[in-house]
Amino acid sequence: LYRLRHTNEKLTLLMDAMMRLSKAKHLDERSQALINTAFYTVKPPASGPKKKAKVYPPLEGYLRHLLMVRLQPTESSISFVSKQLIRLPWGDPSKQCGALICRIMLKTCRRGRYKSIQAVASVAAKLRRHKPEVSIRLLDSVLEELQLAMEYPAFKDQQRTLTMSRLLGELYCSSLASGQLIIQQLYTFLNFGHEIPTALREASEKAAIESAAPNSAGGVAQTIQEDEEMEDDQLENQEGAPKEAQPVAVSKYSKYDPRVPTLLDTPNSAFRIKLVCTLLEAVAKSIVTRNNLSKVDAFLTAFQRYLFTKTVLPTEVEFALLDTFDIIDSQWRKVSKDGGKSKKNGGDTHGQGFPRYRTWLEAHNATVEAEETDAQAEERAKTRLEGLVADSKSVDGDD
């Protein structure tokens, strides 16, 4: 009735009278709220001035239309957008097409639809042959944002950082990032801020030497006094005295340890676990191969050790972990089945998933063993390289 022309005037008068009566009668809050709701449902309040839409340059406006509106996760849409981007004025340095496309691609992933991340990575892969600048800029920007989020963690930026982690995984699936880069980034999620300080390493080595050395000239390490009885006061004093802090034992091959405290990653923080799960979920089917099994196994061992250092995990993080482990398990079984029997830790893991550990000590020992193996391999490679250099210098001297 309010919207009809011949009843609008009459209904307006009735509604105004109703509002005047409601103010004069001093109704209770519930009745006043019901009247206000009915009034503003029929006659909404006048809205303020509309926000003026930002005017973009023609080229930027067209790129926003292509990447934010037209781009869909379909092959036809990806092909159309890629062809349109190739036709841009790349020869004009003032346009800076590569930087502009990269910036709008990142904004599309952050503010657009989550499913558009895969489409953005596919467009960048199609542009790699003709315009490699876009893929290089995009990958570099993603890594910079992830590193910035590690250095300055903020709750308001968590969703944005998860988007960048997903985009990095899609770039790997599109063959724009190497597997070594993905493994390195996964380790960065776990280890950044947990570097073992030099003082702790020295104290740990000193404690290990003292524990191995005898405590007396006669070689007796410990003496147990059974016959002598101690007074009650002495026992109470010993129990009440504060215990001397003992240094945490660390391996000489380890550079990082999740037990090292840092404000960047507190024991009750689970954000880095979300980052690892997001990246692994995107790359699991591509990175778990026969050639990468040892590297993935070493990382998953370190990841389980990292999980044991957390005091509590939110429910959504636990479900995300279970989903990620299920994806890796299924791919691991498929690779093991295709590649035959693979042995790990002295056992046959054919037809099984990746090794899982029940305690922190088991995961820690396995991680330290893998780090020791890698350090010895690097030392052998360095020695072999130094030998080759020495042989080449001797041959040049003979000539």
Residue pairs with C-beta under 8 A, 6 or more apart in sequence:
1 7
1 8
1 11
2 8
2 11
2 12
2 15
2 42
2 43
11 42
12 43
15 39
15 42
15 43
18 35
18 39
19 35
19 39
22 31
22 32
22 35
27 35
56 64
59 88
59 89
59 95
59 97
59 100
60 100
60 104
63 85
63 100
63 101
63 104
64 104
66 81
66 84
66 85
67 81
67 101
67 104
67 105
67 108
67 112
67 120
67 123
68 104
68 107
68 108
68 111
68 112
70 77
70 80
70 81
71 77
71 78
71 81
71 108
71 116
71 119
71 120
71 123
72 78
72 116
72 119
73 115
73 116
73 118
73 119
73 122
77 119
78 119
78 122
78 123
78 126
79 126
81 123
82 123
82 126
82 127
85 101
85 123
85 127
85 131
85 134
86 127
86 130
86 131
88 95
88 97
88 101
89 95
89 97
90 97
90 98
90 131
98 131
98 133
98 134
98 137
99 137
101 134
102 134
102 137
102 138
102 141
105 120
105 123
105 124
105 134
105 138
106 138
106 141
106 142
106 145
108 116
108 120
109 116
109 117
109 120
109 163
109 164
109 166
109 167
110 160
110 163
114 163
114 166
117 163
117 166
117 167
117 170
118 170
118 173
120 167
120 170
121 167
121 170
121 171
121 173
121 174
121 176
122 174
124 134
124 135
124 138
124 171
124 174
124 176
125 135
125 174
125 175
125 176
127 134
127 135
128 134
128 135
128 176
135 171
135 176
138 171
138 176
139 168
139 171
139 176
139 177
142 164
142 167
142 168
142 171
143 168
143 185
145 160
145 161
145 164
146 161
146 164
146 165
146 168
146 185
146 188
146 275
147 188
149 157
149 160
149 161
149 164
150 188
150 189
150 192
150 193
150 264
151 192
151 264
153 264
153 265
153 269
153 271
158 271
158 274
161 271
161 275
162 274
162 275
162 278
165 275
165 278
165 279
165 282
166 278
166 279
166 282
168 177
168 182
168 185
168 279
168 282
169 182
169 278
169 279
169 280
169 281
169 282
169 283
170 282
171 177
172 178
172 179
172 181
172 182
172 282
172 283
172 286
172 287
173 282
173 283
173 286
179 287
179 292
179 295
182 279
182 283
182 287
183 287
183 292
183 295
183 296
183 299
185 279
186 276
186 279
186 280
186 299
186 303
187 299
187 302
189 272
189 275
189 276
189 279
190 256
190 258
190 272
190 276
190 302
190 303
190 306
191 255
191 256
191 258
192 264
192 265
193 262
193 263
193 264
193 265
194 256
194 257
194 258
194 259
194 260
194 262
194 265
195 255
195 256
195 260
196 250
196 254
196 255
196 256
196 257
196 260
197 260
200 247
200 248
200 250
200 260
201 250
201 252
203 247
204 247
204 248
204 249
204 250
205 252
206 247
207 246
207 247
207 249
208 249
214 220
214 221
215 221
215 222
248 257
248 259
250 257
251 368
251 371
251 372
253 368
253 371
253 372
253 374
253 375
254 367
254 368
254 371
258 305
258 306
258 309
259 309
261 267
265 272
267 309
267 310
267 311
268 310
268 311
268 312
269 310
270 310
270 313
270 314
270 317
273 306
273 307
273 310
273 313
273 317
273 320
273 321
274 317
274 320
276 303
276 324
277 317
277 320
277 321
277 323
277 324
280 324
280 327
280 328
281 323
281 324
281 327
284 324
284 327
284 328
284 331
285 327
285 331
287 296
288 296
288 328
288 331
288 332
288 335
289 335
290 335
290 338
290 339
293 332
293 335
293 342
296 328
296 354
297 344
297 354
297 355
298 367
298 370
298 374
300 328
300 354
300 355
301 355
301 357
301 363
301 366
301 367
301 370
302 363
302 367
302 370
304 356
304 357
304 363
305 357
305 360
305 363
305 364
305 366
305 367
307 313
307 321
308 359
308 360
308 363
309 360
313 321
325 353
328 353
328 354
329 353
329 354
332 352
332 353
332 354
333 351
333 352
333 353
336 342
336 349
336 350
336 351
336 352
337 350
337 351
340 350
341 348
341 350
342 349
342 350
343 349
344 355
345 355
345 366
349 355
355 366
357 363
357 366
